[in-house]
Amino acid sequence: MTASLAQFLYQSPPGSPTPPGCSLGPYEVLGELGRGGMGVVFHARHTLLERDVALKVLKSAGETERARRRFLLEARTGTQIKHPNVVQTLDAGETEGLLYLAQELIEGASLDVWIGRLEWPRALTLVYQAAEGLGAAHALGIVHRDVKPSNILVDLGGKAYVTDFGLVRHLASASSLTRSRAMLGTLAYMAPEQMRGAKEVGPPADVFAMGEVLYECLTGEPPFGETSAVVQRMAALHKAKVVPASEKVPGLPAGVDEVVARALAKEPEQRYANGAELAAALRPYVPEEGVELSASSVAAPARAPLPWGRALGVLAGVLLVAALVGGGYALGQREPPPPSPTPAASLAQASVPAPPASSRSAEILATIGDAEARYRKALELLRADPRDELARRVERDLRPWREVKIEQTPRPGRWDGLSRCFLYLSQRQALFAYGGWDGKRYNPHTWLLEKGVWSRTQGAVSPPRRIAHAAVYLAERDQVLLFGGQRADSEGIVPETWVWDGKEWGIPNPKTLPSARAWHAMAYDSVRGEVVLFGGATENKGERLDDTWVWDGGNWARLEISDRPPARSGHGLLYQAQERRLLLFGGEERKRLDDLWVLQRKVWTRLKPKKPRPRKRAAMGWVATPRGAFLFGG
């Protein structure tokens, strides 16, 4: 019988380690990531969707009403901000007297672990990404008020995420959870107006803090020196002269100094107005190609170097949650850095227990050649220690298929995958299905699988039955965009554009349209908020197309690119957010293809990777992950 997490938290002495296997609502607790004065953060798994999350729990009984309201504010704010550089809030609720908040689990570490160890291109890339995430919050009238390195997470692919919106202020709201002239945030990153307890603290305060983060990432040192008291901090802000970063960082473009200086201006109106403006100012200095978070992007460290292989192994699957478990609820101060921190020491300083070393697991698993036996041994190791990340990675990689039986009526019929429209809606934690073919009939319905229940949307209109269309999920807008395909009626292959808004389908009215096609491919550029379409087949004796189109949310525009991939259909197209590029592979024209192309800055370039490489194929499965692009079948 599964134990109740609520019962354990209420009945156990404070600080007692949480046993694995406890449950809270639909979540099974796999281990503890960290705890603080306001709650505990667990590594948990949604038992139906089998999705791992960071589950933050506030024990509402005995907590102040103010803490409860802050927790709910963070949950609501997290659902509003939909951006690839913001940690996404997936679910929230209250059960058995416990408030909980489920967020995406980031495999990596917080930015403070990397300060002093990054070359300037890597540092600029991370801060640029974080500024874009802040810009998305500012566009919604949300001010973070506690921007600092520990509230910026970096995954194993080198992508930055802003997290911890527990101290936010909504500019449009007249109400506030803070007392008048209260000084909230972390002392070492406070803007002058925050130090003064100004009534109106807006996005420029976040820009100031991000300017400090930028300088610290570049130089390994805070721009105004180490200060441990409010009086010292105020004096430093008004008197200290910031040494240009380019004087400390060889090769740093002088223009970056200007960006830093404006971000750190004493008066709010002299700074960039918001995160988006700061990101735009940094953009010319950010490498177009993504820079891997590896030894090649690490400068000679100002602090002791990290053993890179061990660092990634130790930090994989860990979400640094010092801020999440209460650090953002009170005035915090930055502790002076130790002389030679290690990854485990950095974790401990963040009030997060370091994962145990996996050397013993590595020795055990390395001796087992059979995959099934290795999977069983990984499960055994995890039962003994749920925080054994190496065992968890082996278990995840070797986890067998299992059928999820949903005995429910109605539910989708036995339609095959010709629809090419089966999507995961990350904002809803739901599966979306449209179209298909069972050998006799076309599927006319749109289905959602949410919380284990299939439901059919009943909008006023819906796309006519079809196959071989393309569809993508626009996570930031929580929309599905569909284009083209072969209809079941006399219309045949069509150039139709449809948008599903979460409840029903609608027909936009773009000024221009790609020509009619089927078996084409689309991918969503989450950074620019655009959908890219390439190729496809027409009804003209199977003619293939080689044109590139972009959907900006309201209209289609053709990219006039002379050097481009040959015409094809049935190819794969995906977007790699970290590298800011689209990859195209395979497909067929008169024969199957195996060429690989990249679209970056509206320029197609053919890549020629070394062997071994995938064989010629079409209609394969292809997905982007933080570790690269994965291809299967075809």
C-alpha positions in Angstrom: 0.0 0.0 0.0 1.3 3.4 -0.9 2.1 5.6 2.0 0.6 9.1 2.3 3.1 12.0 2.0 0.8 14.2 4.1 0.7 11.7 6.9 4.4 11.4 6.9 5.0 15.1 7.0 2.5 15.7 9.8 3.6 12.7 12.0 7.4 12.7 11.5 9.8 15.0 13.4 11.1 18.0 11.4 14.0 17.1 9.1 13.1 13.4 8.9 14.2 12.0 5.5 11.2 11.2 3.3 10.9 7.6 2.4 10.5 6.8 -1.3 7.1 5.6 -2.5 5.0 8.2 -0.7 2.2 9.7 -2.7 0.5 13.0 -2.9 -2.5 13.2 -5.3 -1.4 11.8 -8.7 2.3 12.1 -7.7 4.7 9.4 -6.4 7.7 10.7 -4.5 11.0 9.4 -5.7 13.3 11.3 -3.5 13.9 14.6 -1.7 15.7 17.5 -3.5 15.8 20.0 -0.8 13.9 21.7 2.1 13.7 25.1 3.8 11.6 27.1 6.2 8.6 27.2 3.9 8.4 23.7 2.5 10.1 20.7 0.9 10.9 20.0 -2.8 10.7 16.4 -4.0 11.6 14.6 -7.1 8.3 13.1 -8.0 6.6 11.4 -10.9 3.1 11.8 -12.3 1.9 8.2 -12.1 -0.4 8.3 -15.2 1.7 10.5 -17.5 5.0 9.0 -16.2 6.5 12.5 -16.2 9.1 13.5 -13.6 8.6 16.8 -11.9 9.9 19.0 -9.1 7.1 18.9 -6.6 7.2 21.7 -4.1 5.0 21.2 -1.0 4.0 23.8 1.5 2.6 22.4 4.8 -0.3 24.8 5.1 -1.2 23.8 8.6 0.8 26.1 10.9 2.1 28.3 8.1 1.1 31.9 8.0 -1.6 33.1 5.7 0.9 35.4 4.0 3.1 32.4 3.2 0.1 30.5 1.8 -0.9 33.5 -0.4 2.7 33.8 -1.7 2.7 30.1 -2.5 -0.5 30.5 -4.5 0.8 33.6 -6.2 3.9 31.8 -7.4 1.7 29.0 -8.7 -0.6 31.3 -10.6 2.3 33.4 -11.9 4.0 30.3 -13.2 1.1 29.3 -15.3 0.9 32.7 -16.9 4.5 32.9 -18.1 5.0 30.5 -21.1 8.5 30.8 -22.4 11.3 28.3 -23.1 13.6 30.1 -20.7 11.3 30.1 -17.7 10.7 27.0 -15.6 7.2 25.9 -16.4 4.5 25.3 -13.8 2.7 22.2 -14.7 0.2 21.7 -11.9 -0.9 23.0 -8.5 -3.4 22.0 -5.9 -4.2 21.2 -2.3 -4.8 17.7 -0.9 -4.8 16.4 2.6 -4.0 19.8 4.0 -0.9 20.2 1.8 -0.5 22.8 -0.9 1.7 21.6 -3.8 3.2 23.0 -6.9 4.6 20.8 -9.7 7.2 22.3 -12.0 9.3 20.9 -14.8 12.4 19.1 -13.5 15.5 20.6 -14.9 18.5 18.3 -15.2 21.4 20.5 -14.3 22.5 23.0 -11.7 21.9 26.6 -10.8 24.0 29.3 -12.4 26.0 30.1 -9.2 27.7 26.7 -9.6 29.3 27.9 -12.9 30.3 31.5 -11.9 34.0 32.0 -12.4 34.3 29.0 -14.7 32.8 30.2 -18.0 34.4 31.8 -21.0 32.6 34.9 -22.0 30.7 33.5 -25.0 29.0 30.9 -22.7 28.4 33.5 -20.0 26.7 35.9 -22.5 24.6 33.1 -23.9 23.2 32.1 -20.5 22.5 35.6 -19.4 20.9 36.5 -22.8 18.6 33.5 -22.4 17.6 34.4 -18.9 17.0 38.0 -19.9 14.6 36.7 -22.6 12.8 34.7 -20.0 12.5 37.8 -17.8 11.3 39.8 -20.8 8.4 37.3 -21.1 7.4 38.0 -17.5 7.8 41.7 -17.9 5.5 41.7 -21.0 2.8 40.3 -18.7 3.3 43.0 -16.1 5.2 40.7 -13.7 8.3 41.8 -11.8 10.5 39.0 -10.4 12.2 41.1 -7.6 14.6 38.4 -6.7 16.8 37.8 -9.7 20.1 36.1 -8.8 22.3 33.2 -10.0 20.6 30.7 -7.7 17.3 31.5 -9.3 18.6 30.8 -12.8 18.9 27.1 -13.6 21.1 25.7 -16.4 20.3 22.3 -17.9 22.8 19.7 -19.2 22.3 21.1 -22.7 23.4 24.5 -21.6 20.0 26.2 -21.6 19.1 28.8 -18.9 15.8 29.0 -17.1 14.5 31.7 -14.7 12.7 30.2 -11.7 11.2 31.1 -8.3 8.5 33.7 -8.7 7.6 33.7 -5.0 8.3 37.5 -4.6 6.7 38.7 -7.8 4.8 41.9 -8.1 2.0 42.3 -10.7 2.1 45.9 -12.0 -1.6 45.9 -13.0 -2.7 44.7 -9.5 -3.6 47.3 -6.9 -3.2 44.7 -4.1 0.1 43.6 -2.8 1.4 40.8 -0.5 4.2 43.1 0.8 4.0 45.7 3.4 4.6 49.3 2.3 8.2 50.2 1.9 9.3 46.6 2.7 12.7 45.7 1.4 12.3 42.3 -0.3 14.8 40.3 -2.4 18.4 39.2 -1.9 20.7 42.0 -0.7 23.6 41.3 -3.0 21.4 41.8 -6.1 19.1 44.6 -5.0 18.6 47.7 -7.2 19.0 51.1 -5.4 15.2 51.6 -5.5 14.7 48.3 -3.8 17.2 49.3 -1.1 15.2 52.5 -0.5 12.0 50.5 -0.2 10.5 52.3 -3.1 6.7 51.8 -3.4 6.9 51.3 -7.2 9.6 48.7 -8.1 9.3 47.8 -11.8 11.1 45.8 -14.5 14.2 48.0 -14.3 15.0 46.5 -10.9 15.1 43.1 -12.5 17.4 44.5 -15.2 19.8 45.9 -12.5 20.0 42.5 -10.9 20.5 40.8 -14.2 23.3 43.3 -14.9 25.0 42.2 -11.7 24.6 38.6 -12.7 26.0 39.3 -16.1 29.1 41.0 -14.7 29.6 38.2 -12.2 29.3 35.5 -14.8 31.9 37.3 -17.0 34.5 38.2 -14.4 33.8 35.8 -11.5 33.4 38.8 -9.2 30.4 41.0 -8.1 30.6 44.5 -9.7 30.2 46.3 -6.3 32.3 44.0 -4.3 31.2 41.7 -1.4 28.9 43.4 1.0 27.2 41.7 4.0 25.2 44.6 5.5 22.6 46.9 4.2 24.7 50.0 4.9 27.7 48.6 3.1 25.6 47.7 0.1 24.0 51.2 -0.1 27.4 52.8 0.1 28.9 50.6 -2.5 26.0 51.2 -4.9 26.5 55.0 -4.7 30.3 55.3 -4.4 32.0 52.2 -6.0 33.2 52.5 -9.5 32.6 49.4 -11.6 35.8 48.2 -13.4 34.9 47.5 -17.0 34.5 43.8 -17.5 36.7 43.9 -20.7 39.7 44.9 -18.5 39.3 41.6 -16.7 38.2 39.3 -19.5 40.5 39.1 -22.5 38.7 39.2 -25.9 35.4 40.5 -24.5 33.9 43.0 -27.0 34.0 46.5 -25.7 30.3 46.9 -26.5 29.4 44.5 -23.7 30.8 47.1 -21.2 28.2 49.5 -22.5 25.4 47.0 -22.0 26.6 46.3 -18.4 26.9 50.0 -17.6 23.4 50.8 -18.8 21.9 47.8 -16.9 23.7 49.0 -13.7 22.7 52.6 -14.0 21.7 54.1 -10.6 18.3 55.5 -11.8 15.7 53.1 -13.2 14.8 55.3 -16.1 18.4 55.2 -17.3 18.4 51.4 -17.6 16.9 49.1 -20.2 13.1 49.2 -19.6 12.7 45.4 -19.4 14.4 42.1 -19.9 13.5 42.0 -23.6 15.5 45.3 -24.2 18.5 43.9 -22.3 18.3 40.7 -24.3 18.2 42.7 -27.5 21.3 44.7 -26.5 23.2 41.5 -25.7 22.1 39.7 -28.9 24.8 41.0 -31.2 27.5 39.6 -28.9 25.9 36.1 -28.4 27.4 33.4 -30.6 24.9 32.2 -33.2 25.9 28.6 -32.6 25.0 27.2 -29.2 28.0 26.7 -26.9 28.1 23.4 -25.1 28.4 23.6 -21.3 31.6 21.6 -21.3 35.3 21.9 -20.6 35.8 23.6 -24.0 33.6 26.6 -22.9 35.2 26.9 -19.4 37.9 29.5 -18.8 40.9 29.1 -16.5 38.9 29.2 -13.3 39.1 32.0 -10.8 38.0 29.2 -8.3 39.0 25.6 -8.2 38.1 23.7 -11.4 35.2 21.3 -11.6 35.9 17.7 -12.6 33.6 17.9 -15.6 32.6 14.3 -16.1 31.9 13.9 -12.4 30.1 17.2 -12.2 27.6 16.4 -14.9 27.1 12.9 -13.4 26.5 14.3 -9.9 24.2 17.1 -11.1 22.2 15.2 -13.6 18.5 15.1 -12.6 19.0 17.5 -9.7 17.1 20.7 -9.4 18.8 23.2 -7.1 15.9 24.5 -5.0 17.3 26.8 -2.3 15.1 29.6 -3.6 12.1 27.3 -4.2 12.0 26.1 -0.6 11.9 29.4 1.1 15.0 31.5 0.3 12.8 34.0 -1.7 10.5 34.7 1.2 12.9 36.7 3.3 15.8 39.1 2.9 18.7 36.9 1.9 22.4 37.7 1.8 25.1 36.2 -0.3 27.7 34.3 1.7 31.3 34.9 0.8 32.5 32.2 -1.6 34.7 29.4 -0.2 38.2 29.2 -1.5 37.8 26.0 -3.5 34.2 24.7 -3.8 33.3 21.4 -5.3 30.0 20.5 -6.9 28.9 18.8 -3.7 29.9 21.8 -1.6 28.0 24.1 -3.9 25.0 22.0 -3.4 25.3 22.0 0.3 25.7 25.8 0.5 22.3 26.0 -1.4 20.7 24.0 1.5 20.2 21.1 -0.9 21.6 17.6 0.1 24.2 16.5 -2.4 23.4 13.3 -4.3 25.4 10.3 -3.2 28.4 9.4 -5.3 27.5 6.8 -8.0 30.9 5.2 -8.3 29.7 1.9 -6.6 26.7 1.9 -8.9 28.9 2.4 -11.9 31.1 -0.6 -10.9 28.1 -2.8 -10.4 26.2 -1.9 -13.5 29.3 -2.0 -15.7 29.7 -5.8 -15.0 26.2 -6.6 -16.3 26.0 -7.0 -20.0 22.4 -8.1 -20.4 20.1 -5.0 -20.7 17.1 -6.6 -18.9 19.4 -7.7 -16.0 21.0 -4.2 -15.9 17.5 -2.7 -15.7 16.5 -4.9 -12.8 19.7 -4.1 -11.0 19.1 -0.4 -11.5 15.7 -0.8 -9.9 17.2 -2.6 -7.0 19.8 0.2 -6.5 17.1 2.8 -6.6 15.0 1.1 -4.0 18.1 1.1 -1.8 18.8 4.8 -2.5 16.3 6.8 -4.6 18.9 9.6 -5.2 21.3 7.4 -7.1 21.3 9.4 -10.3 23.3 6.9 -12.3 21.0 4.1 -11.5 18.0 6.4 -12.3 19.5 7.2 -15.7 20.0 3.6 -16.5 16.5 2.7 -15.3 15.0 5.5 -17.5 17.0 4.6 -20.6 16.1 0.9 -20.3 12.6 1.2 -19.1 10.4 -1.2 -21.0 7.2 -0.3 -22.8 4.0 -0.9 -20.9 0.4 -0.6 -22.0 -1.8 2.0 -20.3 -5.3 0.6 -20.4 -8.0 3.2 -20.3 -11.4 1.4 -20.0 -13.6 4.3 -21.0 -16.3 5.2 -23.5 -16.0 7.1 -25.7 -12.4 6.9 -26.7 -10.5 7.2 -30.0 -11.0 4.4 -32.4 -8.2 2.3 -34.1 -6.8 5.0 -36.3 -3.3 4.8 -37.6 -0.6 7.4 -37.6 -1.2 8.8 -41.1 -2.6 11.9 -39.5 0.9 12.9 -38.3 -1.0 14.8 -35.6 -0.3 13.3 -32.2 1.1 16.0 -29.9 2.0 16.5 -26.2 0.6 19.7 -24.9 3.1 20.7 -22.2 1.1 23.5 -20.7 -1.8 21.1 -20.1 0.1 17.9 -19.4 -2.2 16.4 -22.0 -2.1 14.4 -25.3 -3.7 15.8 -28.4 -4.9 13.7 -31.4 -6.5 14.7 -34.6 -7.2 12.9 -37.9 -6.1 9.5 -39.0 -7.3 6.5 -41.1 -8.4 3.0 -40.2 -8.3 1.5 -43.7 -11.9 2.5 -44.5 -12.7 5.8 -42.9 -11.0 9.1 -42.0 -11.2 10.2 -38.4 -13.1 13.4 -38.0 -12.6 14.1 -34.3 -10.2 16.0 -32.1 -9.3 14.2 -28.8 -7.6 15.1 -25.6 -6.2 12.7 -23.0 -6.0 14.6 -19.7 -5.6 13.0 -16.2 -6.3 9.6 -17.7 -9.5 10.5 -19.4 -10.1 10.9 -23.1 -12.5 13.7 -24.1 -13.6 14.8 -27.6 -13.7 18.5 -28.2 -17.1 19.8 -29.4 -16.4 23.1 -31.1 -18.7 24.8 -33.5 -16.4 24.0 -36.5 -13.5 21.6 -37.1 -11.2 20.8 -40.0 -12.7 18.5 -42.6 -11.4 15.0 -42.4 -7.9 14.5 -43.8 -4.6 12.7 -43.6 -0.9 13.6 -44.3 -1.2 17.1 -42.8 1.3 18.7 -40.4 0.6 20.2 -37.0 2.7 21.7 -34.2 2.1 22.8 -30.7 2.8 26.5 -29.9 3.5 26.1 -26.2 3.7 29.8 -25.3 0.3 30.4 -26.8 -1.2 27.0 -25.9 -2.3 26.6 -29.5 -2.1 23.9 -32.2 -1.4 25.1 -35.7 -2.4 22.7 -38.6 -1.7 23.2 -42.3 -2.5 21.3 -45.5 -3.1 17.6 -45.9 -5.3 15.4 -48.1 -9.0 15.8 -47.5 -11.4 12.9 -47.7 -13.8 14.8 -50.0 -13.4 16.0 -53.5 -11.1 18.9 -52.4 -8.1 16.6 -52.3 -4.9 18.2 -51.2 -5.6 21.6 -49.7 -3.7 24.8 -48.5 -5.9 25.3 -45.4 -4.6 26.8 -42.1 -6.4 25.9 -38.9 -5.7 27.0 -35.3 -7.0 25.1 -32.2 -7.1 27.4 -29.1 -7.7 24.9 -26.4 -11.4 24.6 -26.9 -12.3 24.8 -30.6 -10.8 25.1 -34.0 -10.7 28.5 -35.9 -9.8 29.6 -39.4 -7.4 32.5 -39.5 -7.4 34.8 -42.5 -3.7 35.2 -43.6 -2.9 37.5 -46.5 -0.7 34.9 -48.1 -0.7 31.1 -48.1 1.7 28.3 -49.0 0.5 26.3 -52.0 -1.6 23.1 -51.4 0.5 20.2 -50.1 0.6 17.0 -48.1 3.4 15.0 -46.4 5.2 18.3 -45.6 6.9 19.1 -42.3 6.6 21.9 -39.8 8.6 22.8 -36.7 8.1 25.5 -34.0 10.9 28.0 -33.3 10.1 28.6 -29.6 12.7 31.4 -29.3 11.2 33.6 -32.2 7.7 32.3 -31.7 7.5 31.3 -35.4 6.5 28.1 -37.2 8.7 27.0 -40.1 7.2 24.9 -43.0 9.3 23.1 -45.6 8.5 21.0 -48.7 5.7 18.5 -49.3 3.9 16.8 -52.2 1.3 18.2 -54.5 -1.5 16.5 -56.5 0.4 17.2 -59.7 1.7 13.6 -60.3 3.3 13.6 -56.9 5.4 16.7 -57.5 7.6 17.6 -54.6 8.2 21.1 -53.3 11.3 22.9 -52.0 9.9 26.1 -50.5 10.3 27.5 -47.0 7.5 29.3 -45.2 7.2 31.1 -41.8 4.0 31.5 -39.8 4.3 34.5 -37.3 1.0 33.9 -35.5 -1.2 35.7 -38.0 0.3 35.4 -41.5 2.4 33.2 -43.7 5.5 34.6 -45.4 7.8 32.8 -47.9 11.5 32.9 -47.3 13.3 33.5 -50.6 16.4 31.4 -50.2 18.3 30.4 -53.3 20.5 27.7 -51.8 18.1 25.3 -50.1 17.5 21.6 -49.7 16.2 19.7 -52.7 12.4 19.2 -53.1 11.0 16.3 -50.9 8.2 15.0 -48.9 8.0 12.7 -45.8 11.1 14.4 -44.3 11.8 15.3 -40.6 12.0 18.8 -39.3 12.8 19.8 -35.8 13.9 22.9 -33.8 16.9 22.9 -31.4 16.3 25.8 -29.0 19.8 25.8 -27.5 21.5 26.0 -30.9 18.7 28.3 -32.3 18.5 26.3 -35.4 16.2 23.9 -37.4 17.4 20.6 -38.6 16.0 18.8 -41.7 16.7 15.2 -42.5 15.7 12.6 -45.0 12.5 12.2 -46.9 12.0 11.2 -50.5 11.8 12.7 -54.0 12.2 10.0 -56.6 14.2 8.0 -54.1 14.8 8.1 -50.3 17.2 10.7 -49.0 19.8 10.8 -46.2 21.0 14.4 -46.3 21.1 16.7 -43.3 20.4 20.4 -43.5 20.4 23.3 -40.9 18.3 26.5 -41.2 19.9 29.4 -39.2 19.4 33.1 -39.7 17.2 32.3 -42.7 20.1 30.5 -44.4 20.0 26.8 -45.3 23.4 25.0 -45.0 24.0 21.3 -45.7 25.9 19.5 -42.9 28.1 16.5 -43.7 28.5 14.5 -40.4 31.0 11.8 -40.3 30.0 8.1 -40.5 28.2 6.3 -39.1 25.1 8.2 -39.9 21.4 7.2 -40.5 20.5 5.3 -43.6 18.1 6.8 -46.3 14.6 7.0 -45.0 11.3 8.9 -44.9 8.3 9.1 -42.4 10.6 8.5 -39.4 10.2 9.7 -35.8 12.5 12.6 -34.8 12.6 14.6 -31.6 14.9 17.2 -30.0 16.1 16.8 -26.5 18.7 18.7 -24.4 21.2 16.0 -25.3 20.7 16.2 -29.1 18.4 15.1 -31.9 17.1 11.5 -31.7 15.9 9.6 -34.7 14.1 6.3 -34.9 12.5 4.1 -37.6 11.2 5.2 -41.0 
